[in-house]
Amino acid sequence: MTARLAKLFTDHPASVDETYFGHMAFAFWFASRLFMAAGAALVHAFLPFLFETAASSIVRGLAERTHKRSPLAP
């Protein structure tokens, strides 16, 4: 039972060649970038002359980075 539970936490990180804690660190970093993109988009919604391309640039960069690192990517 313990081995099956541990497998739930380690299978996906292993599939992208990371440890559990390495994957956690990357996920926290990724989430912080998404929060930055969301903040830029929110400010842009009210003040369209600010952050005109910030959110899309961040999202594009995240997509490129995750595509390059994942052996599961097509």
C-alpha positions in Angstrom: 0.0 0.0 0.0 2.8 2.4 0.9 4.6 1.6 -2.3 1.5 2.3 -4.4 1.0 5.6 -2.6 4.6 6.6 -3.2 4.2 5.7 -6.8 1.4 8.2 -7.1 3.8 11.0 -6.1 6.8 9.9 -8.2 5.5 8.5 -11.5 4.8 11.8 -13.2 8.0 13.6 -12.0 10.0 10.6 -13.2 8.2 10.8 -16.6 9.8 14.2 -17.1 13.1 13.0 -15.6 12.8 14.9 -12.3 12.6 14.0 -8.6 9.5 14.7 -6.6 11.1 17.8 -5.0 12.7 19.0 -8.3 9.3 18.7 -9.9 7.7 20.6 -7.0 10.2 23.4 -7.4 9.6 23.7 -11.1 5.8 23.7 -10.5 6.1 26.5 -8.0 8.3 28.5 -10.4 5.9 27.9 -13.2 2.9 29.0 -11.0 4.7 32.2 -10.1 5.2 33.0 -13.7 1.5 32.3 -14.4 0.6 34.7 -11.5 2.8 37.3 -13.1 1.1 36.9 -16.4 -2.3 37.0 -14.8 -1.4 40.2 -13.0 -0.1 41.8 -16.2 -3.3 40.8 -18.0 -5.5 42.2 -15.2 -3.7 45.6 -15.2 -3.8 45.6 -19.0 -7.6 45.1 -18.9 -8.0 48.4 -17.1 -5.0 50.3 -18.6 -4.6 48.9 -22.1 -1.5 51.0 -22.7 0.4 49.0 -20.1 1.7 45.5 -20.4 0.6 45.2 -24.0 2.5 42.0 -24.7 3.7 40.9 -21.2 1.1 38.1 -20.5 1.4 36.6 -24.0 5.2 36.7 -23.9 5.3 34.9 -20.5 2.8 32.3 -21.6 4.7 31.7 -24.9 8.0 31.3 -23.0 6.4 28.8 -20.6 5.0 26.8 -23.4 8.4 26.7 -25.1 10.2 25.7 -21.9 7.8 22.9 -21.0 7.7 21.6 -24.6 11.5 21.4 -24.6 11.8 19.6 -21.3 9.1 17.0 -21.6 9.9 13.6 -23.2 6.1 13.2 -23.5 5.7 16.2 -25.8 5.0 15.3 -29.4 
